[in-house]
Amino acid sequence: MDRIEKFILINKDRSRIKVFETFLDISKLSLSIDVIMISYGFVY
């Protein structure tokens, strides 16, 4: 798998973040997104 893009969202208070990372399987011939990993975080 190869990561192609990463998006980070931060709320107005800057106390929470969400990270979206898209991956594709480079062993296949089609270049469609195969996996999206979503991570959450809190800032104290």
PDB file of N, CA, C and O in Angstrom:
ATOM      1  N   MET A   1       0.846  -1.187   0.000  1.00  0.00           N
ATOM      2  CA  MET A   1       0.000   0.000   0.000  1.00  0.00           C
ATOM      3  C   MET A   1       0.886   1.242   0.000  1.00  0.00           C
ATOM      4  O   MET A   1       1.977   1.254   0.569  1.00  0.00           O
ATOM      5  N   ASP A   2       0.395   2.252  -0.636  1.00  0.00           N
ATOM      6  CA  ASP A   2       1.140   3.492  -0.768  1.00  0.00           C
ATOM      7  C   ASP A   2       0.230   4.647  -0.382  1.00  0.00           C
ATOM      8  O   ASP A   2      -0.873   4.772  -0.915  1.00  0.00           O
ATOM      9  N   ARG A   3       0.684   5.499   0.547  1.00  0.00           N
ATOM     10  CA  ARG A   3      -0.131   6.646   0.956  1.00  0.00           C
ATOM     11  C   ARG A   3      -0.056   7.702  -0.124  1.00  0.00           C
ATOM     12  O   ARG A   3       1.025   8.017  -0.622  1.00  0.00           O
ATOM     13  N   ILE A   4      -1.223   8.258  -0.490  1.00  0.00           N
ATOM     14  CA  ILE A   4      -1.223   9.257  -1.558  1.00  0.00           C
ATOM     15  C   ILE A   4      -1.565  10.661  -1.062  1.00  0.00           C
ATOM     16  O   ILE A   4      -1.028  11.641  -1.581  1.00  0.00           O
ATOM     17  N   GLU A   5      -2.440  10.776  -0.077  1.00  0.00           N
ATOM     18  CA  GLU A   5      -2.799  12.111   0.416  1.00  0.00           C
ATOM     19  C   GLU A   5      -3.099  12.057   1.910  1.00  0.00           C
ATOM     20  O   GLU A   5      -3.443  11.009   2.456  1.00  0.00           O
ATOM     21  N   LYS A   6      -2.958  13.218   2.559  1.00  0.00           N
ATOM     22  CA  LYS A   6      -3.255  13.336   3.985  1.00  0.00           C
ATOM     23  C   LYS A   6      -3.970  14.666   4.199  1.00  0.00           C
ATOM     24  O   LYS A   6      -3.474  15.713   3.782  1.00  0.00           O
ATOM     25  N   PHE A   7      -5.144  14.626   4.852  1.00  0.00           N
ATOM     26  CA  PHE A   7      -5.931  15.821   5.147  1.00  0.00           C
ATOM     27  C   PHE A   7      -6.065  15.946   6.656  1.00  0.00           C
ATOM     28  O   PHE A   7      -6.338  14.957   7.337  1.00  0.00           O
ATOM     29  N   ILE A   8      -5.878  17.149   7.187  1.00  0.00           N
ATOM     30  CA  ILE A   8      -5.985  17.386   8.626  1.00  0.00           C
ATOM     31  C   ILE A   8      -7.042  18.455   8.860  1.00  0.00           C
ATOM     32  O   ILE A   8      -6.981  19.539   8.281  1.00  0.00           O
ATOM     33  N   LEU A   9      -8.015  18.140   9.715  1.00  0.00           N
ATOM     34  CA  LEU A   9      -9.056  19.091  10.104  1.00  0.00           C
ATOM     35  C   LEU A   9      -8.864  19.468  11.565  1.00  0.00           C
ATOM     36  O   LEU A   9      -8.627  18.603  12.407  1.00  0.00           O
ATOM     37  N   ILE A  10      -8.967  20.766  11.868  1.00  0.00           N
ATOM     38  CA  ILE A  10      -8.815  21.269  13.237  1.00  0.00           C
ATOM     39  C   ILE A  10     -10.060  22.086  13.562  1.00  0.00           C
ATOM     40  O   ILE A  10     -10.480  22.921  12.761  1.00  0.00           O
ATOM     41  N   ASN A  11     -10.660  21.849  14.743  1.00  0.00           N
ATOM     42  CA  ASN A  11     -11.861  22.602  15.097  1.00  0.00           C
ATOM     43  C   ASN A  11     -11.509  24.043  15.483  1.00  0.00           C
ATOM     44  O   ASN A  11     -10.334  24.378  15.628  1.00  0.00           O
ATOM     45  N   LYS A  12     -12.528  24.893  15.650  1.00  0.00           N
ATOM     46  CA  LYS A  12     -12.320  26.321  15.920  1.00  0.00           C
ATOM     47  C   LYS A  12     -11.529  26.572  17.200  1.00  0.00           C
ATOM     48  O   LYS A  12     -10.700  27.480  17.250  1.00  0.00           O
ATOM     49  N   ASP A  13     -11.781  25.771  18.232  1.00  0.00           N
ATOM     50  CA  ASP A  13     -11.093  25.952  19.518  1.00  0.00           C
ATOM     51  C   ASP A  13      -9.686  25.364  19.523  1.00  0.00           C
ATOM     52  O   ASP A  13      -8.946  25.519  20.494  1.00  0.00           O
ATOM     53  N   ARG A  14      -9.324  24.693  18.443  1.00  0.00           N
ATOM     54  CA  ARG A  14      -8.032  24.019  18.306  1.00  0.00           C
ATOM     55  C   ARG A  14      -7.792  22.999  19.412  1.00  0.00           C
ATOM     56  O   ARG A  14      -6.671  22.828  19.891  1.00  0.00           O
ATOM     57  N   SER A  15      -8.878  22.323  19.807  1.00  0.00           N
ATOM     58  CA  SER A  15      -8.766  21.318  20.861  1.00  0.00           C
ATOM     59  C   SER A  15      -8.904  19.894  20.325  1.00  0.00           C
ATOM     60  O   SER A  15      -8.601  18.935  21.035  1.00  0.00           O
ATOM     61  N   ARG A  16      -9.357  19.749  19.082  1.00  0.00           N
ATOM     62  CA  ARG A  16      -9.512  18.420  18.479  1.00  0.00           C
ATOM     63  C   ARG A  16      -9.037  18.437  17.029  1.00  0.00           C
ATOM     64  O   ARG A  16      -9.195  19.431  16.320  1.00  0.00           O
ATOM     65  N   ILE A  17      -8.459  17.329  16.609  1.00  0.00           N
ATOM     66  CA  ILE A  17      -8.045  17.197  15.217  1.00  0.00           C
ATOM     67  C   ILE A  17      -8.531  15.862  14.667  1.00  0.00           C
ATOM     68  O   ILE A  17      -8.715  14.894  15.404  1.00  0.00           O
ATOM     69  N   LYS A  18      -8.734  15.837  13.351  1.00  0.00           N
ATOM     70  CA  LYS A  18      -9.046  14.607  12.623  1.00  0.00           C
ATOM     71  C   LYS A  18      -8.080  14.530  11.454  1.00  0.00           C
ATOM     72  O   LYS A  18      -7.861  15.521  10.758  1.00  0.00           O
ATOM     73  N   VAL A  19      -7.508  13.371  11.241  1.00  0.00           N
ATOM     74  CA  VAL A  19      -6.559  13.159  10.155  1.00  0.00           C
ATOM     75  C   VAL A  19      -7.115  12.072   9.239  1.00  0.00           C
ATOM     76  O   VAL A  19      -7.429  10.970   9.690  1.00  0.00           O
ATOM     77  N   PHE A  20      -7.232  12.386   7.966  1.00  0.00           N
ATOM     78  CA  PHE A  20      -7.705  11.440   6.956  1.00  0.00           C
ATOM     79  C   PHE A  20      -6.524  11.126   6.035  1.00  0.00           C
ATOM     80  O   PHE A  20      -5.935  12.031   5.444  1.00  0.00           O
ATOM     81  N   GLU A  21      -6.183   9.852   5.917  1.00  0.00           N
ATOM     82  CA  GLU A  21      -5.092   9.436   5.030  1.00  0.00           C
ATOM     83  C   GLU A  21      -5.634   8.431   4.028  1.00  0.00           C
ATOM     84  O   GLU A  21      -6.271   7.447   4.406  1.00  0.00           O
ATOM     85  N   THR A  22      -5.380   8.679   2.757  1.00  0.00           N
ATOM     86  CA  THR A  22      -5.846   7.765   1.715  1.00  0.00           C
ATOM     87  C   THR A  22      -4.682   6.906   1.237  1.00  0.00           C
ATOM     88  O   THR A  22      -3.554   7.378   1.096  1.00  0.00           O
ATOM     89  N   PHE A  23      -4.981   5.643   0.994  1.00  0.00           N
ATOM     90  CA  PHE A  23      -3.973   4.680   0.532  1.00  0.00           C
ATOM     91  C   PHE A  23      -4.491   3.976  -0.702  1.00  0.00           C
ATOM     92  O   PHE A  23      -5.700   3.811  -0.865  1.00  0.00           O
ATOM     93  N   LEU A  24      -3.586   3.560  -1.572  1.00  0.00           N
ATOM     94  CA  LEU A  24      -3.990   2.724  -2.690  1.00  0.00           C
ATOM     95  C   LEU A  24      -3.028   1.553  -2.802  1.00  0.00           C
ATOM     96  O   LEU A  24      -1.870   1.630  -2.391  1.00  0.00           O
ATOM     97  N   ASP A  25      -3.530   0.487  -3.361  1.00  0.00           N
ATOM     98  CA  ASP A  25      -2.755  -0.733  -3.539  1.00  0.00           C
ATOM     99  C   ASP A  25      -2.012  -0.621  -4.859  1.00  0.00           C
ATOM    100  O   ASP A  25      -2.633  -0.672  -5.921  1.00  0.00           O
ATOM    101  N   ILE A  26      -0.694  -0.470  -4.812  1.00  0.00           N
ATOM    102  CA  ILE A  26       0.082  -0.261  -6.038  1.00  0.00           C
ATOM    103  C   ILE A  26       0.303  -1.559  -6.820  1.00  0.00           C
ATOM    104  O   ILE A  26       0.828  -1.531  -7.934  1.00  0.00           O
ATOM    105  N   SER A  27      -0.094  -2.690  -6.243  1.00  0.00           N
ATOM    106  CA  SER A  27       0.058  -3.949  -6.967  1.00  0.00           C
ATOM    107  C   SER A  27      -1.082  -4.167  -7.971  1.00  0.00           C
ATOM    108  O   SER A  27      -0.973  -5.028  -8.843  1.00  0.00           O
ATOM    109  N   LYS A  28      -2.170  -3.400  -7.859  1.00  0.00           N
ATOM    110  CA  LYS A  28      -3.290  -3.506  -8.801  1.00  0.00           C
ATOM    111  C   LYS A  28      -3.069  -2.569  -9.987  1.00  0.00           C
ATOM    112  O   LYS A  28      -2.310  -1.604  -9.902  1.00  0.00           O
ATOM    113  N   LEU A  29      -3.734  -2.868 -11.073  1.00  0.00           N
ATOM    114  CA  LEU A  29      -3.619  -2.017 -12.258  1.00  0.00           C
ATOM    115  C   LEU A  29      -4.443  -0.742 -12.147  1.00  0.00           C
ATOM    116  O   LEU A  29      -4.039   0.292 -12.678  1.00  0.00           O
ATOM    117  N   SER A  30      -5.585  -0.789 -11.470  1.00  0.00           N
ATOM    118  CA  SER A  30      -6.408   0.410 -11.312  1.00  0.00           C
ATOM    119  C   SER A  30      -5.885   1.245 -10.152  1.00  0.00           C
ATOM    120  O   SER A  30      -5.412   0.704  -9.152  1.00  0.00           O
ATOM    121  N   LEU A  31      -5.971   2.561 -10.287  1.00  0.00           N
ATOM    122  CA  LEU A  31      -5.462   3.468  -9.255  1.00  0.00           C
ATOM    123  C   LEU A  31      -6.594   4.044  -8.424  1.00  0.00           C
ATOM    124  O   LEU A  31      -6.679   5.260  -8.249  1.00  0.00           O
ATOM    125  N   SER A  32      -7.461   3.189  -7.912  1.00  0.00           N
ATOM    126  CA  SER A  32      -8.558   3.656  -7.069  1.00  0.00           C
ATOM    127  C   SER A  32      -8.122   3.619  -5.605  1.00  0.00           C
ATOM    128  O   SER A  32      -7.249   2.839  -5.227  1.00  0.00           O
ATOM    129  N   ILE A  33      -8.735   4.464  -4.796  1.00  0.00           N
ATOM    130  CA  ILE A  33      -8.423   4.501  -3.365  1.00  0.00           C
ATOM    131  C   ILE A  33      -8.975   3.241  -2.725  1.00  0.00           C
ATOM    132  O   ILE A  33     -10.162   2.943  -2.861  1.00  0.00           O
ATOM    133  N   ASP A  34      -8.126   2.499  -2.030  1.00  0.00           N
ATOM    134  CA  ASP A  34      -8.517   1.241  -1.422  1.00  0.00           C
ATOM    135  C   ASP A  34      -8.829   1.381   0.068  1.00  0.00           C
ATOM    136  O   ASP A  34      -9.692   0.674   0.588  1.00  0.00           O
ATOM    137  N   VAL A  35      -8.141   2.282   0.752  1.00  0.00           N
ATOM    138  CA  VAL A  35      -8.280   2.397   2.206  1.00  0.00           C
ATOM    139  C   VAL A  35      -8.245   3.872   2.595  1.00  0.00           C
ATOM    140  O   VAL A  35      -7.448   4.642   2.060  1.00  0.00           O
ATOM    141  N   ILE A  36      -9.111   4.259   3.527  1.00  0.00           N
ATOM    142  CA  ILE A  36      -9.038   5.580   4.149  1.00  0.00           C
ATOM    143  C   ILE A  36      -8.898   5.366   5.643  1.00  0.00           C
ATOM    144  O   ILE A  36      -9.774   4.769   6.268  1.00  0.00           O
ATOM    145  N   MET A  37      -7.812   5.842   6.220  1.00  0.00           N
ATOM    146  CA  MET A  37      -7.589   5.732   7.660  1.00  0.00           C
ATOM    147  C   MET A  37      -7.964   7.067   8.302  1.00  0.00           C
ATOM    148  O   MET A  37      -7.499   8.122   7.873  1.00  0.00           O
ATOM    149  N   ILE A  38      -8.811   7.012   9.336  1.00  0.00           N
ATOM    150  CA  ILE A  38      -9.251   8.216  10.036  1.00  0.00           C
ATOM    151  C   ILE A  38      -8.727   8.145  11.463  1.00  0.00           C
ATOM    152  O   ILE A  38      -8.983   7.176  12.178  1.00  0.00           O
ATOM    153  N   SER A  39      -7.990   9.179  11.875  1.00  0.00           N
ATOM    154  CA  SER A  39      -7.440   9.255  13.222  1.00  0.00           C
ATOM    155  C   SER A  39      -8.019  10.476  13.919  1.00  0.00           C
ATOM    156  O   SER A  39      -8.228  11.519  13.299  1.00  0.00           O
ATOM    157  N   TYR A  40      -8.277  10.338  15.211  1.00  0.00           N
ATOM    158  CA  TYR A  40      -8.782  11.444  16.020  1.00  0.00           C
ATOM    159  C   TYR A  40      -7.758  11.809  17.080  1.00  0.00           C
ATOM    160  O   TYR A  40      -7.015  10.954  17.562  1.00  0.00           O
ATOM    161  N   GLY A  41      -7.724  13.077  17.436  1.00  0.00           N
ATOM    162  CA  GLY A  41      -6.803  13.497  18.481  1.00  0.00           C
ATOM    163  C   GLY A  41      -7.378  14.650  19.285  1.00  0.00           C
ATOM    164  O   GLY A  41      -8.164  15.450  18.777  1.00  0.00           O
ATOM    165  N   PHE A  42      -6.973  14.723  20.547  1.00  0.00           N
ATOM    166  CA  PHE A  42      -7.373  15.815  21.447  1.00  0.00           C
ATOM    167  C   PHE A  42      -6.128  16.559  21.896  1.00  0.00           C
ATOM    168  O   PHE A  42      -5.092  15.947  22.157  1.00  0.00           O
ATOM    169  N   VAL A  43      -6.230  17.879  21.987  1.00  0.00           N
ATOM    170  CA  VAL A  43      -5.109  18.705  22.428  1.00  0.00           C
ATOM    171  C   VAL A  43      -5.483  19.276  23.787  1.00  0.00           C
ATOM    172  O   VAL A  43      -6.547  19.872  23.954  1.00  0.00           O
ATOM    173  N   TYR A  44      -4.599  19.088  24.747  1.00  0.00           N
ATOM    174  CA  TYR A  44      -4.842  19.610  26.110  1.00  0.00           C
ATOM    175  C   TYR A  44      -3.887  20.712  26.439  1.00  0.00           C
ATOM    176  O   TYR A  44      -3.940  21.269  27.536  1.00  0.00           O
TER     177      TYR A  44
END
